[in-house]
Amino acid sequence: MTDITQASTTPSRWQRACRSLLLRALDGLEGGKLVLFDADGTHALGTGEEVRVHVRDGSFYPAALLEQSSGVGQAYMDGWWSCDDIVGLVRLLARNERTIRRWTAPTLGLLAPWHRFLLWRRRNTMARARRNIAAHYDLGNEFFAAFLDPTMTYSCAVFENRDDDLETAQLNKLERICRKLDLGPDDHVLEIGTGWGGFALHAAGRFGCRVTTTTLSGEQAALARDRIRAAGLADRVTVLEEDYRRLTGSFDKLVSIEMIEAVGVRYFPAYFRACSDLLRPEGAMLLQAIVVDDRHFVHDARHEDFIKRWIFPGGVLPSVGEIARRVAEDTDLQMAHLEDLTSHYAETLHRWHGNLRGAWGRLKAGGRDERFLRAWEFYFHYCRGGFLERRVGVVQSLLVKPGCRDLPLLEPLAAPWPVVQTRSEACHG
């Protein structure tokens, strides 16, 4: 629970004014109760199960009002507030997003030119894309190893059983992708977005296919090559450090696992055209994508949020509708199958956060500062709340060329947890 006895700074007049406007925007919350504690007392909004927020520095209020998720996340990084259940807070705000947005729309309108400028400045040109990727993925392989499983897989896992550990769940996911594409020794597979080589190792090692994989992260590429050599697969796997827009060749199958989020809206057509052009006429593509609710796609694409500012510069989530539109307008591919894995990502993030907290002291001793680690903690909570409320989701889409025939359709997964969990279900483990 939040320590409500810890001292807080007294809000200034400006901060109190922002607090008043923020409380007005949050008035009428449904599906839960938000209780704010600060030096002036207690402020309660809504009814039902409580989420308790302790505001230690009044700077939180203008940050939350004017910058919304970016400001709230930065305020958490700076220690201006704490909460007994950040995931629950994100879920409560997501449930009431339409109501809140009516009050915050004027602020968003005033800031819209600034947001557009920031998004334009971080757009994924050939040169900028490499810098954007480095800003996230070149934070140090040892940092990612602290919360990932031994496969070093940084994407949604598949928990076929509740007692699957994270490594088993990631191998489940990789196996499922390979089986959906019916991979075999005669296949040459292109992977856009290497990560640390998890898919390439699994596909080449277990299914015997050749894999050409590409990443813009120098640190990822170096470790992936080391792991591939150690596994004795250097003759089956080639690691490139090339932009997808510069790739050439013709491939039997193509895999892209949670890379499209780093493409950017203006480059979605180029991404899908490249994927289609790189496939043989009978080829197939497996796309795993984090997606936003179609009703929020345009809004989210035009506005900065916490993740775009602090975690993934240049990133934008597609929606299922946007993927379907781009496939139809920019390629000769067809969507043959779509599978929802949303509840599995909520659990994946739960496991990552547990690993991060377990490594917190070691990471600080190694030079990671508290603010950096708090940014990642908030990131995991923020994403998990979004998945639990289905504000965002994750899908695997099988896209096929006109000449593709007879790919197997796997039985749908029976999710070990509800897609939308209650708070008690969400707090298991």
C-alpha positions in Angstrom: 0.0 0.0 0.0 1.0 3.6 -0.5 2.7 5.2 2.5 0.3 8.1 3.1 2.3 9.4 6.1 5.4 10.3 4.1 5.9 14.1 3.9 4.7 16.0 0.9 5.5 19.5 -0.3 2.7 22.0 -0.1 1.4 22.8 -3.6 1.9 26.3 -4.9 -1.0 28.4 -6.1 -0.4 27.4 -9.7 -0.2 23.8 -8.7 -3.4 24.0 -6.8 -5.1 25.6 -9.9 -3.9 22.7 -12.0 -5.1 20.3 -9.3 -8.5 21.8 -9.4 -8.8 21.4 -13.2 -7.4 17.9 -13.0 -10.0 16.9 -10.4 -12.7 18.4 -12.5 -11.6 16.3 -15.5 -11.6 13.2 -13.3 -14.9 13.9 -11.7 -17.5 11.2 -12.4 -15.0 8.3 -12.7 -16.7 5.0 -13.3 -15.5 1.5 -12.6 -13.4 2.4 -9.6 -12.4 5.1 -7.0 -9.3 7.3 -7.2 -8.1 8.7 -3.9 -5.4 11.4 -4.0 -3.3 12.3 -0.9 -1.2 15.4 -0.8 -0.1 18.0 1.8 -3.6 19.7 1.6 -5.5 16.5 2.4 -7.5 13.8 0.7 -9.3 14.1 -2.6 -11.6 11.2 -3.6 -13.2 10.6 -7.0 -15.5 7.8 -8.2 -16.9 4.8 -6.4 -15.9 1.2 -6.0 -12.5 -0.4 -5.5 -9.9 2.2 -4.5 -6.6 3.1 -6.2 -4.6 5.3 -3.8 -2.1 7.9 -5.2 0.2 9.8 -2.9 1.4 13.1 -4.4 4.7 14.1 -2.8 5.4 17.1 -5.0 2.8 19.5 -6.3 4.7 19.6 -9.6 2.8 16.4 -10.4 -0.4 18.3 -11.1 0.7 20.6 -13.9 2.7 17.7 -15.4 -0.4 15.5 -15.4 -2.8 18.2 -16.7 -0.6 19.6 -19.4 1.5 16.6 -20.5 -0.9 13.7 -19.6 0.7 10.3 -19.8 4.1 11.8 -20.7 3.9 14.1 -17.7 2.6 11.4 -15.3 5.3 9.1 -16.3 8.0 11.7 -15.9 6.6 12.6 -12.5 6.9 9.0 -11.5 10.5 8.9 -12.7 11.2 11.9 -10.6 9.5 10.5 -7.5 6.7 13.1 -7.3 4.0 10.5 -6.7 3.5 6.9 -5.8 0.6 4.5 -6.0 -0.4 1.2 -4.3 -1.5 -0.2 -7.7 -0.2 1.6 -10.9 -1.7 -1.1 -13.2 -5.0 -0.5 -11.5 -4.6 3.3 -12.0 -3.9 2.8 -15.7 -6.9 0.6 -16.0 -9.2 3.0 -14.2 -8.1 5.9 -16.4 -8.4 3.8 -19.6 -12.0 2.9 -18.7 -12.8 6.6 -18.4 -10.7 7.9 -21.3 -13.6 9.4 -23.3 -14.9 11.3 -20.3 -11.4 12.6 -19.3 -10.6 13.6 -22.9 -13.6 16.0 -23.0 -11.8 18.0 -20.3 -8.3 17.6 -21.6 -9.1 18.3 -25.3 -8.4 22.0 -25.0 -5.0 21.3 -23.6 -4.3 18.7 -26.3 -5.4 21.2 -28.9 -3.0 23.8 -27.6 -0.2 21.4 -27.5 -1.0 19.7 -30.9 1.5 21.8 -32.9 4.2 20.9 -30.4 3.3 17.2 -30.5 3.3 17.3 -34.3 6.8 18.9 -34.3 8.2 16.3 -31.9 6.8 13.4 -33.9 8.1 15.0 -37.1 11.5 15.5 -35.6 11.7 11.8 -34.6 10.2 10.4 -37.8 12.0 7.3 -39.1 14.0 8.5 -42.0 16.9 6.2 -43.0 19.3 8.1 -40.8 16.9 8.8 -37.9 15.5 5.2 -37.7 18.9 3.9 -36.7 19.2 6.6 -34.0 15.7 5.8 -32.7 16.5 2.1 -32.5 19.8 2.7 -30.8 18.0 5.0 -28.2 16.1 1.9 -27.0 17.9 -1.3 -28.0 21.4 -0.1 -27.4 20.9 0.5 -23.7 23.1 -2.5 -23.0 22.5 -6.2 -23.5 23.1 -6.8 -19.8 20.2 -4.6 -18.9 17.8 -6.5 -21.1 19.2 -9.8 -19.9 18.2 -8.7 -16.4 14.5 -9.0 -17.1 14.2 -11.2 -20.2 14.3 -15.0 -20.1 17.4 -17.0 -21.4 16.1 -16.9 -25.0 16.5 -13.1 -24.8 13.1 -12.8 -26.5 11.6 -9.3 -26.1 8.1 -9.8 -27.3 4.8 -11.3 -26.2 5.2 -14.9 -24.9 2.5 -17.6 -25.2 1.5 -19.3 -22.0 -0.1 -22.5 -23.0 -0.4 -23.4 -19.3 -0.6 -21.3 -16.2 2.6 -22.9 -14.8 4.7 -22.2 -17.9 7.8 -20.2 -16.9 8.8 -17.3 -19.1 11.4 -19.3 -21.1 8.9 -22.0 -21.9 6.3 -19.5 -22.9 8.7 -17.7 -25.3 9.6 -21.0 -26.9 5.9 -21.8 -27.2 5.6 -18.5 -29.2 8.5 -19.2 -31.5 7.3 -22.7 -32.1 3.9 -21.5 -32.9 5.2 -19.0 -35.5 7.4 -21.6 -37.2 4.4 -24.0 -37.4 2.1 -21.4 -38.8 4.5 -20.8 -41.6 5.1 -24.6 -42.0 8.9 -24.0 -42.0 11.2 -26.7 -43.3 14.8 -27.2 -44.5 14.0 -26.0 -48.0 12.8 -22.6 -46.7 14.9 -19.4 -46.8 13.3 -17.1 -44.2 13.8 -13.3 -43.9 13.3 -11.8 -40.5 12.9 -8.1 -40.1 13.8 -7.2 -36.6 16.4 -9.7 -35.2 16.2 -8.9 -31.5 18.9 -11.0 -30.0 18.5 -13.8 -32.4 15.9 -15.9 -30.6 13.7 -16.6 -33.6 16.6 -17.2 -36.0 18.1 -19.7 -33.5 14.8 -21.6 -33.1 13.9 -21.6 -36.8 17.3 -22.7 -38.0 18.1 -25.1 -35.1 14.7 -26.8 -34.8 13.3 -26.6 -38.4 16.6 -26.6 -40.4 15.7 -23.6 -42.5 18.1 -20.8 -43.6 17.4 -17.4 -42.0 18.5 -14.0 -43.0 17.8 -11.5 -40.3 18.3 -7.8 -39.9 18.4 -5.3 -37.1 19.5 -1.6 -36.8 20.9 -2.2 -33.3 24.6 -2.8 -33.2 24.4 -4.3 -29.7 21.7 -6.7 -30.7 23.6 -7.7 -33.9 26.8 -8.4 -32.0 25.1 -10.6 -29.4 23.0 -12.4 -31.9 26.0 -13.3 -34.0 27.8 -14.6 -30.8 24.8 -16.8 -29.9 24.4 -18.1 -33.4 28.1 -19.1 -33.6 27.9 -20.7 -30.2 25.0 -22.8 -31.4 26.9 -23.9 -34.5 24.4 -22.3 -36.8 26.6 -19.7 -38.5 26.2 -21.6 -41.8 22.4 -21.3 -41.6 21.9 -17.8 -40.2 23.1 -14.5 -41.6 22.7 -11.3 -39.5 22.5 -8.0 -41.3 22.5 -4.5 -40.0 20.4 -3.0 -42.7 17.2 -1.0 -43.0 14.2 -3.0 -44.3 13.9 -0.4 -47.1 17.3 -1.4 -48.4 16.9 -5.2 -48.4 17.0 -7.1 -51.6 16.4 -10.7 -52.6 13.6 -13.2 -52.8 12.5 -15.3 -49.8 10.1 -18.2 -49.2 8.8 -16.9 -45.8 9.1 -13.6 -43.9 8.8 -13.0 -40.1 8.5 -9.7 -38.3 7.9 -9.9 -34.6 6.9 -6.7 -32.9 9.0 -4.6 -35.2 6.3 -2.7 -37.0 5.7 -0.5 -33.9 9.1 1.2 -34.7 8.2 1.9 -38.4 6.0 5.1 -38.0 2.7 5.9 -39.7 4.2 7.6 -42.7 6.3 4.6 -43.4 3.7 1.9 -43.1 3.1 1.8 -46.9 6.9 1.4 -47.5 7.1 -1.3 -44.9 4.3 -3.4 -46.3 5.5 -2.9 -49.9 9.0 -4.0 -48.9 7.6 -7.1 -47.2 5.5 -8.1 -50.2 8.2 -7.4 -52.7 10.7 -9.5 -50.8 8.5 -12.6 -50.9 8.3 -15.1 -53.7 4.9 -15.4 -55.4 4.0 -18.4 -53.3 5.4 -16.9 -50.1 3.9 -16.1 -46.7 4.5 -13.6 -43.9 3.9 -13.9 -40.1 3.4 -10.5 -38.6 3.3 -10.2 -34.8 2.2 -6.7 -33.9 1.2 -4.7 -30.8 -2.0 -2.9 -31.9 -4.1 -0.1 -30.7 -7.9 -0.1 -30.7 -9.0 1.1 -34.1 -11.1 3.9 -32.5 -8.0 5.4 -31.0 -5.5 4.9 -33.9 -5.8 8.4 -35.5 -5.6 10.2 -32.1 -2.7 8.2 -30.9 -0.7 8.5 -34.1 -1.0 12.3 -33.9 -0.1 12.8 -30.2 3.0 12.1 -28.1 2.6 9.9 -25.0 4.9 8.5 -22.3 6.2 5.7 -24.5 7.0 7.8 -27.5 8.8 10.4 -25.4 10.7 8.2 -22.9 10.9 4.6 -24.2 10.4 4.3 -28.0 11.2 7.5 -30.0 9.6 7.3 -33.4 7.3 4.5 -32.4 3.6 4.3 -33.4 1.2 1.4 -32.8 -0.8 0.3 -35.8 -4.4 -1.0 -35.5 -5.8 -4.1 -37.0 -7.8 -1.9 -39.4 -4.7 0.0 -40.4 -2.8 -3.2 -41.1 -5.7 -4.5 -43.2 -5.9 -1.2 -45.1 -2.2 -1.1 -45.9 -2.1 -4.8 -46.9 -5.0 -4.1 -49.3 -3.7 -0.9 -50.7 0.0 -1.4 -50.8 0.6 -5.1 -51.5 -0.8 -8.2 -53.2 -0.9 -10.0 -49.9 -4.0 -11.3 -48.3 -4.8 -11.7 -44.6 -5.3 -15.5 -44.2 -5.5 -15.7 -40.4 -5.5 -13.5 -37.3 -4.9 -14.6 -33.7 -5.3 -12.4 -30.6 -2.7 -12.9 -27.9 -3.6 -9.9 -25.7 -4.0 -11.7 -22.4 -0.6 -13.3 -22.9 1.1 -9.9 -23.1 -0.4 -8.8 -19.8 1.2 -11.9 -18.2 4.5 -11.4 -20.1 4.8 -7.9 -18.7 4.0 -9.2 -15.2 6.9 -11.6 -15.5 9.3 -8.9 -16.9 8.4 -6.5 -14.1 9.1 -9.2 -11.5 12.5 -9.9 -13.0 13.3 -6.2 -13.1 12.4 -5.7 -9.5 14.5 -8.8 -8.6 17.5 -7.3 -10.4 17.0 -3.7 -9.2 19.8 -3.6 -6.6 22.2 -5.3 -9.0 21.4 -2.9 -11.8 21.9 0.1 -9.5 25.2 -1.2 -8.3 26.2 -1.6 -11.9 25.5 2.1 -12.6 21.8 2.3 -13.6 20.3 5.2 -11.8 16.9 5.2 -10.0 15.2 7.5 -12.4 16.1 5.2 -15.4 14.8 2.1 -13.6 11.6 3.9 -12.5 11.0 4.8 -16.1 11.1 1.2 -17.1 8.9 0.2 -14.1 6.3 2.7 -15.1 6.6 1.5 -18.8 5.8 -2.1 -17.8 2.9 -1.1 -15.6 1.5 1.4 -18.2 1.6 -1.3 -20.9 0.1 -4.0 -18.7 -2.8 -1.8 -17.7 -3.5 -1.1 -21.4 -3.5 -4.8 -22.3 -5.7 -5.8 -19.4 -8.3 -3.2 -20.5 -7.8 -4.0 -24.2 -6.9 -0.4 -24.9 -4.0 -2.1 -26.7 -3.6 -5.6 -27.9 -1.3 -8.0 -29.7 -2.1 -10.1 -32.7 -0.3 -12.6 -35.0 -1.4 -12.2 -38.6 -0.7 -14.6 -41.4 -0.3 -12.8 -44.7 0.0 -14.8 -47.9 1.0 -14.1 -51.5 -1.5 -15.0 -54.3 0.4 -18.3 -55.1 0.5 -19.5 -51.5 -1.5 -22.7 -50.8 -2.0 -25.2 -48.0 -0.5 -23.6 -45.0 -1.8 -25.2 -41.8 -4.2 -23.3 -39.6 -3.4 -24.1 -36.0 -6.0 -24.7 -33.3 -6.8 -21.4 -31.5 -5.1 -21.0 -28.1 -7.1 -21.4 -25.0 -5.8 -18.5 -22.9 -4.9 -19.5 -19.4 -6.3 -16.2 -18.1 -9.3 -14.1 -19.1 -8.6 -11.5 -21.8 -10.0 -8.8 -19.5 -9.0 -9.7 -15.9 -10.3 -8.4 -12.7 -7.9 -6.8 -10.3 -7.6 -9.9 -8.2 -6.9 -12.0 -11.3 -4.4 -9.5 -12.6 -2.4 -9.6 -9.3 -1.8 -13.3 -9.3 1.8 -14.6 -8.9 
